[in-house]
Amino acid sequence: MPQTVSAAATRPEGGLGVGGRKRQRVRYPMRIVNGEYTDAAVTVYGKVAALAQRGRGTASVEKIAAFVCLSVSSVERALRALVAPGADGVIEVLVRRRTHPISGTGQTAERWVRQIQEKTEAWVWAPMLAGDVLRPRLHRLYLALRYAERAGHRATLGELGELLRHRGGQRTGQPLHETTVARLLAELETAGWISVDRRGGYRGRHLVTTHDHPVRPAAAGPSTPCTDDGSGPDLDDGSPAYKEDLELTDPEKANARLPSRRRRDTSSRAVDNPARDAASPVYTGPELQLSPRVWQVLEPVRHLLPAISPYLLRRAAREIARQLDTYADIERLCARLTARHNTAAGGEIRDAGAWLLGAALPRHGCGLHECEGGVLWTTGRRCLVCEPHTDRRTGHPPHPPGLAPPPNALPPTGT
């Protein structure tokens, strides 16, 4: 922000407020707006200056807090910063303590602001109404925009972010993000205190025009607390839970090192899960649902399905659907299951699920989709790819890995 003083920036403006009454204006030194003071300190300074325009103000801290819609602790911290000398030794707010001349009891202190050097330092006129209805961060942004407009400077979002930098927490001193500044500008515009002509200025900068009062009367009420930095609204020193709930304290664990929490009574009862037998687990998942085409494929082995668990049967259904979607049809898979079931009919199928997944459904043959155990499914001819690798003893191509017969297996009779 420019630090030079122009005649336009220091010219007091007149105007009538609601009911024809002259609006009260306050001079804000730019060292407060641009300095290390908190946002609340800028707002409190304006109220103290307004109360001291006709003499030294005698309003209490509670009354000032009610005027600017801040907590008492926030106003106290702001006053401590304002009455203390700054880095340059300047004191913004002067205080005189008072006691009753007869009883000696304490009275509210007198507060007033220092005399601004109008010709040597930068300052800006602003209506007191803005400090009363805008929350501190928006008020600070409004003052900066007002000074920049009077000085003829069009501030960028980056410059405004440097001015509205973080003044507390882990990111102290870091500028606000341009997205946050743009959101604050939009909030000021919605409240009616500024008008923004986006990308209408030099090199695409926004043209911001400030108003002495909200252009929309409905927007003159107090603004809603907003989480500009991700923090909650200021409730008694910034803590959302500012009153202790003694009912949530467990007296039996009050001396424990780690904090403990007490569960709230939700009028719910514990669920008694029945014990399961580890030898015979019970399936508690969703009910099995298979598509009609899967049921048609499993028709040759339907008598084995009751002995297969829903989990394995669901896996088999997914494998059948995958083969149907890629290369096979229902007739081909039915023929495969029928042939392999007839081959295994002489032996005992101990685990129907394992047999279905490991022996019945896998396709034997080469990489050609038409190859079904060394024979082309569509033509019935032998596969030329599998022919050189056909086992002369068994008459079929080699088994896929994991399904090869044992080395000492005898060839079938009659060969």
N, C-alpha and C positions, 0 to 999 in steps of 0.2 A: 504494500500500500504506500502511496506517496506521502512523504513527511513534510512537504512544502505547504505553506499556508497561502490560500488564495482568497480574494475578496468574496467570491461566491460561496466559499466554504464557511466563512465566518459571518455571513450576513444573516441577522435574525429575520425570520419570516413571521408575518402576522397571520390572521385568520380567526374565524369564529367557529366555535364548537357547537355542540348540541344546545338548542335553546338560545342561540345568539350570544353565548358566553365566550369570552376569549380563552382559547386553549392555552394551558400552561406549558411552557417550554423550559428545557434545561440544557445547559452547556455541559457537554461531556468532553473531557480532555482525551485526546487520542492515545496518550501514553497508558491510559487505563484500558482502552479498547484493544490496542496492539500489544500491551504488556503481558506480564505473567500473572495478572489477577484472574481469578476464576470468573466464570460467567455470572455467578450469583453476585459477586462483588460489583460488577458493572451495574446490575440492576439496583442493588442496594445503594450505590453511590447516587444514582439518579433520584431515588426517593429522598435521601437525606438532603440533596441539593434543592429539591422542590420544597421540602418542609422548611428550609432555611432561607427562602427567598425573601420573606418578610421579617426576618429576625432569626435568631438561633432556634432550631427545632428542639422540642422537648418530648417528642414521641418516644415511647418505650420500645424496647426490642420486640415485644409481642405485638405492638401496634404496627411497627414497620413490617414485620413478617406477615401480618394480615393484609396490609396494603399491597404487597408484591406477591402474595400467594406462595410464600416459601415457608419452610420450617424454621422454628426459632433457632435451632442449632446452626442452620445454614446462614442465617443472618448474623449470628454471633461470630462465626468464623470469618465472614466477609468484613465485618466491622473491625475485627482484630487485624486483618490484612490492610485495611484502608487507613487505620490510625497509626500503623507502624511505618517507619521510613522505608522507602523503596531503595532499589540499588543505587539510584542517583541522589538519595537523601531527601526526596520530596515526600511530604505527608499530605495525603488527599483529604482526609476527614479529621477535623479538630474536635476535641472533646473536653468539656469542663464538668467535673463531678460536682454535685450539689447536695447540701444538707439543709434541713429546715432550721431557720435562724433561732427558733425558740426551743423546739423539742430535740433538735439534733438528729432526727431520723433522716434516713437517706431519701432522696428524691431522684426522679429520672434525670439523666445527664443531659446537658445541652450539647448539640452536635451541629456543626456547620462545615462547609467545604472551603478550601483555600481559594484565594483569588486567582483566577486564570489570567495568565499574561496573553492577552488577545493578539498582540502583534508579534510575539516571538515563539509561540507554540501552537501546535495544531489542535483544533477542537471543532466540534460540530454541534449545531442546534438540533434538538430532537424533541418531539412531543412526549410529555410524561405519560400519556395514555398508552404508548407503545410499551413502556416498562411495566405498566400495570397489567396488561392483558397478554403479553407475549412471555413465554417461558424464557429463561436467561439466555440460552444458546441462540434462539431465534432473535432475541433483542440485540444481542451482540452483532449478529450478522446484519440486522437492519441498520444499526449504527454505522457499520463499515460500508455498507452499500450507500448510505446517505452521504457519508463523507466523500466517497469516491465519485458519486454523481456531482456533488458541488465542486469538486476539484477537477472535473472533466476527465477522469480516469475510468476506463472500462475494465474492471477487474476480471480476471479469468477464474475458473473453478480451482485451479492449482493455487493461485494467490489467496483465494478465500479459504482454502484448506490449510494453508500455512498460518493464517490468522486464527482460525478456529481449531487450532491444534489441541491434541490431548493435553490436559493439565492435571492429570492424576492417573494412578495405576501404573501398569508395566510399560505402557506406551507413552509415557509422559514426554512431551516435546515433539512427538511425531505428528505430522500434518494429518488432517482428516482426508479420507479418500474422496475423489472427485464425485463418485456416485452418491456418497453421503451428503456432500455439499449440494448437489443437484436436487436431492430429495428435500433438503431444507429450503432451497429456493422455491421449489414447488409448493411447499407448505406455506411459506410467506405469501406466495401469489394467491393460493387458495384462501388465505385469511384476508386478502384484500389490501395488504400493506404495500405491495409492490406490483408493478406490471412488467412482464418480461417479453421482449421482442427477441426471440431465439434466432441466433445466427444473423442478426441484422446489423451488427457493428463491424468494426475494422477487423479483417482477417477472421471473420466468422464468430466474433465474440458476441455474447448476449448483451442487449441493450436493456438495462434495468432502470426503471423509473420508480422512485419511492414516493409514497403519499403521506401527507400529514395526518390522515385518519383513514380507516378502512373504507375502501370504495363500496363495499357491501356491508350495510349496517349489521346484518346477521352475524358477520364474522368478528364483531367487536368483543365478543365474550372471551373469557380465559381459554387459552389453548390447552389441548389435552396433552398430558405428559407423553413423550415419545422416547424410544430407546435408540438414540443416535449412535451410541457406542456399544450397544448391547447391554447397558445397565438399566436397572429398573427405575421407576419414578422416585423422587426424593421424598421419603417419608421418615421424618425425624432422624436426621443424620444419614439418610440414604439407605437404610435397612428396611426392606419390605416387611419383615416381622419385627416390629419395634416394641412389642409387649410380650413378656414371657408367659407361657401357658404352664402353670405349675402342675396341672393335671398330667402333663406328659413327662414329668420327672419321676423316675423310679427311685424311691428312697433307699431300697436295698442295694442299689448299684451306684449310689451317689459318690462313693469313694473310689470307684474304679478309675483306672488310668485312661482308658479309651471311652469316648462318649457312647452312650447306649440310647437306643430308641425304644419306645414302648408302642406296641401294636394297638391300633384302634379297634374297638369292639364293632365288628361288622355283622354280628348276630348270625354267623355261619358256623357250621359244624364240620369237623374233620371227616374226610371220606375214608371209609374202611375198605381198603382193597382186599379182595379175597386172596388167600395164599395160593400159589401155583406149585404144582408138582414139577420138579426139575426134569424128571424122566419123561413126562408127557405134557409139554407146554401147550397152552390153550391159545389159539389164534383169536385176537381181539380187534383185528383190523376191519376195514370196510368189507361189505358183502361182495363176493366175486360176481362180476358181470363181464361176459364175453360177447363178442359180436357174432352175428349169424354165420359169417364165413369161417370163423375159427371153429365154431361148433361143427360145421360140415367137414372140415379137415380132420377133426378129432373123432368123427363117427366110427372109423374102424377100431378104435381103442376105447370106446365109451365105457366098456365094462371095467377098465382100469382107473377111470377118473375118480371114483370115490376114495381110492387109496392114496391119491395124490393131494398134498397140502395145498391150500389156496395160494400160498406164496410161490411154490414151484409151478403150479398150473398157470399163474399169472405170467411168470417168466416164459413158459412155453408158448403162451398166447402172444406175447410180444415177439418171440422168434418167428412164429408162424406169420404174423402180420408183416414182419420185415421181409420174409421171403416172398410173400404174395405181392408186396409193393415193388420188389426189385426184379425178379425173373420168373417166378413160378406161378402156377395156377392151382385151383382147388383140386382138380383131377390128378395132377401130378403128385401133390403132397399126399393125397389119399392113397394113391398107388404105392408110394414109398412106405407109408406107415403100415399098409396091409402086407407088403412083401417082408418087411423086417419083423413084423409081429409073427408072421408064419414061420420065419427062420428061427425065431426065439421060442416058438411054441413048444419045441421039444424040451427046452430047459425051463427052469423056474425063474420068473422075474421077481426078485426079492424086493427091489425098490423101484416101483413104477415111475416115480418122478424122475429119478436119476436116469432110468432107462429111456424115458421119453426125451429128456434134454440131451443126454450124452450119446445115445445110440440110434434112436428112431428119427429124430428131426435133422441132424447134420447131413449135408449133401456130400456124397463120395464122388470122386472123379477129378478132372483137371480144372483149370480156371475158366473154361468155357461154360456159360450159363446153360447151354443146351445139353451139356454132358451130364448124364445121370448114371453113375456107376460104370463109366466106360462106354456107354451107349447114348447116342444122340436121341433125345426124347421125341422130337418132332418126326424124325425119319426112321428111327429104329436101327440105324446102321451103327457099326462100331466106331468109336471116336479115334480118328487118326492120330491125335495128340497122345492119347493114352495107350495106343497099340504098342509102340516100342517098349513101354514100361510095364506091360501087362505081365503079371506073374504067371509063368507057364504052369505052375503046379495048381493054382487056384482058378486061373482064367479070368481074374478081374484086376483092375489097376491097384496100386498100393494104397493102403489105408492112410487117411490123414494122421498127423501126429497125435499120439495118445490113444488111437484106436487100432493099432497094429496088433496082429495075433502074436502069441508067444513064440519064441524061436523054435521050440520043440513041437509045434503043432503039426499033426499029420495031415497030409493031403486028403481030400475027400475020396471015398471008395469009388472004383470004376475008372480012375484016371491012370 
